[in-house]
Amino acid sequence: MNSQTLTQNNRKYDARQIARFHRLRPWLGWARATTIVWNFAWFILGLKWDDLRGVAERNKLKRAVQLRKILVRLGPTFIKVGQALSTRPDLIRKDFLEELIKLQDQLPPFDNAIALRQIQSELGYPIKEIFSELSPAPVAAASLGQVYRGRLLTGEEVAVKVQRPNLRPILSLDLYLMRWAASWLSPWLPLNLGHDLTLIVDEFGTKLFEEIDYLNEGRNAERFAKNFRNSPDVKVPAIYWRYTSTRVLTLEWLNGFKLTDTESIIAAGIDPQEIIQIAVTTGLQQLLEYGFFHADPHPGNLFAMPDGRMGYIDFGMMDQLSETTKETLVDAVVHLINKDYTDLAGDYVKLGFLTPDTDIRPIVPALEALLGDAINRNVGEFNFKTITDEFSKLMYEFPFRVPAKFALIIRSLVTQEGIALSLNPNFKIVEVAYPYVARRLLTGESAQLRRRLINVLFKDGTFQWERLENMIAIARTDNNFDLLPTAQMGLQFLLSDEGQFLQQQLVLALTEDDRLHAQEVQRLWNLVKDDLNPSRVLGAAFGVLSQFSRERVAAILPSFPASGSVNSN
Ligand SMILES: Nc1ncnc2c1ncn2[C@@H]1O[C@H](COP(=O)(O)OP(=O)(O)OP(=O)(O)O)[C@@H](O)[C@H]1O
């Protein structure tokens, strides 16, 4: 295998192939390892020296800056490690975290001439035969590539993302060394990582190799766009496949405002509140509905479009949640709403935050103290950033760890909340999130969601009237929530085979304790009556019944006339 094979053919990360290549060329590894060790040795000596002189506290900011500079000097792999660590409050000191977050932007660009040569060789045409205009310098430089603004000969405005040169061999060598170090260090580290360290390096390598395959990024963008194809709120740039390769990505230019640019957003007459609403709702949709989520939603990757839509870019780092994880997440939200802390602790085990052998008994009261108080104060005061900060404290007391996937999700949620807060300092994530979850449960399009709703509504076999009331009240604070279609779906479900159990339970609930729960029904009715005007209700009821065959309707409602006016298609 020559270096050409390693650079050209390894679209996917393959630890064994990389190891085979480098074992035959040990000098490459030694040279690089010396540079890395040299940089970090000075840094660690510096920390120790501060300790000895008792100035560690005073110098901590200086050391954090020094660490960031070392990572930038060591190049893309280390910048990416720094970015990944900046999401791990369970592993990294807070002052270092704040410095590492800066690795997301403001990186030095690479030579223009190299970038232009790369565009020509990758796309197979001279620049002039593709673009009528191309910015003389990159408009942005990031860890893995830089972006030019241009116009195709056919007139469309485009962003052209060009990868830094020689990324594959650089990343491969660094990953090889990291993996080697991980296999030696694993047994000695007192870290509560819960995994073999080499597996973490492998996961990191896999993600990194995916990220430098721009064809993959293009496919991700199209998949994301497909998920939101019916949404009037989301804009995803089109990919120009003809001018896209593994190392050059040409996509539609988004003429919007970055979400950090509040002034321009307001000046353009866009309502920041609406953009926030879209950002949070689409964020939740990605996690809880599609499971395919943008794992890097920093403000540079989100745009407010002049027409009020929100634009997403940069689909290099996406992640897919399994069906079970998605369901457990919804469960966790349900348990949180219901204040079922024992079940919530159980969800943490299922999601991998706690190992299955953990004794959750002492954790339950701690969760209650942390979350119960936050929720009790006022739903609107529940702030995600405070909760995660508090949660980081729990991590030191109990054997919590953050599974890699959730580090991305948590970072994504905290960043989104941060962006929203910069647009509206009074923003409360739950004011958007709660209604969204309540609405989803109540409209329960899938069998799993309906089952979850039933879990919310019944505790230990007893129907929880209050919960239904709360949920309807919360859902109604969401402008998109229309009670009637929900009621229609509920009726549809009640009449289905699957709903038979619920029918029985509801009858039991209504007559529980040998009394008719008329008061509760009356309260519910007061809550919903304004939404239910009689003609719409009748229409909706017929809508439901029309989907059943005449025989089925007759079976459910024995007194219904078999030759009635219900449409039987
Ligand atoms: N379609 C686009 N329309 C307008 N601007 C764009 C577009 N694509 C990229 N940019 C600009 O280029 C910057 C970097 O792009 P992008 O985030 O895709 O690169 P990246 O190398 O993946 O960076 P990182 O992963 O660090 O965010 C964006 O913040 C934005 O300013």
The ligand as an SDF file (V2000), in Angstrom:
LIG
                    3D

 31 33  0  0  0  0  0  0  0  0999 V2000
  -24.5700   28.0730    1.8700 N   0  0  0  0  0  0  0  0  0  0  0  0
  -23.9720   29.0990    2.4970 C   0  0  0  0  0  0  0  0  0  0  0  0
  -24.4780   30.3350    2.4170 N   0  0  0  0  0  0  0  0  0  0  0  0
  -23.8820   31.3690    3.0630 C   0  0  0  0  0  0  0  0  0  0  0  0
  -22.7590   31.2610    3.8060 N   0  0  0  0  0  0  0  0  0  0  0  0
  -22.1990   30.0530    3.9200 C   0  0  0  0  0  0  0  0  0  0  0  0
  -22.7690   28.8950    3.2890 C   0  0  0  0  0  0  0  0  0  0  0  0
  -22.0060   27.8300    3.5770 N   0  0  0  0  0  0  0  0  0  0  0  0
  -21.0100   28.2820    4.3810 C   0  0  0  0  0  0  0  0  0  0  0  0
  -21.1110   29.6170    4.5910 N   0  0  0  0  0  0  0  0  0  0  0  0
  -20.1980   30.4490    5.4100 C   0  0  0  0  0  0  0  0  0  0  0  0
  -19.0070   29.7360    5.6680 O   0  0  0  0  0  0  0  0  0  0  0  0
  -18.8450   29.4650    7.0630 C   0  0  0  0  0  0  0  0  0  0  0  0
  -18.2170   28.0820    7.2650 C   0  0  0  0  0  0  0  0  0  0  0  0
  -19.0170   27.0970    6.6310 O   0  0  0  0  0  0  0  0  0  0  0  0
  -19.2470   25.6570    7.2480 P   0  0  0  0  0  0  0  0  0  0  0  0
  -19.7290   25.8230    8.6480 O   0  0  0  0  0  0  0  0  0  0  0  0
  -20.0620   24.8450    6.3300 O   0  0  0  0  0  0  0  0  0  0  0  0
  -17.7280   25.1590    7.2380 O   0  0  0  0  0  0  0  0  0  0  0  0
  -17.0480   24.0600    8.1520 P   0  0  0  0  0  0  0  0  0  0  0  0
  -15.6940   23.8730    7.5750 O   0  0  0  0  0  0  0  0  0  0  0  0
  -17.8970   22.8710    8.2500 O   0  0  0  0  0  0  0  0  0  0  0  0
  -16.9580   24.8320    9.5280 O   0  0  0  0  0  0  0  0  0  0  0  0
  -17.3120   24.3420   11.0170 P   0  0  0  0  0  0  0  0  0  0  0  0
  -17.4380   22.8710   11.0110 O   0  0  0  0  0  0  0  0  0  0  0  0
  -16.1580   24.8380   11.8470 O   0  0  0  0  0  0  0  0  0  0  0  0
  -18.6140   25.0520   11.3300 O   0  0  0  0  0  0  0  0  0  0  0  0
  -20.2280   29.6320    7.6380 C   0  0  0  0  0  0  0  0  0  0  0  0
  -20.2030   30.0150    8.9990 O   0  0  0  0  0  0  0  0  0  0  0  0
  -20.8230   30.7220    6.7590 C   0  0  0  0  0  0  0  0  0  0  0  0
  -20.3780   31.9780    7.1680 O   0  0  0  0  0  0  0  0  0  0  0  0
  1  2  1  0
  2  3  1  0
  2  7  2  0
  3  4  2  0
  4  5  1  0
  5  6  2  0
  6  7  1  0
  6 10  1  0
  7  8  1  0
  8  9  2  0
  9 10  1  0
 10 11  1  0
 11 12  1  0
 11 30  1  0
 12 13  1  0
 13 14  1  0
 13 28  1  0
 14 15  1  0
 15 16  1  0
 16 17  2  0
 16 18  1  0
 16 19  1  0
 19 20  1  0
 20 21  2  0
 20 22  1  0
 20 23  1  0
 23 24  1  0
 24 25  2  0
 24 26  1  0
 24 27  1  0
 28 29  1  0
 28 30  1  0
 30 31  1  0
M  END
$$$$
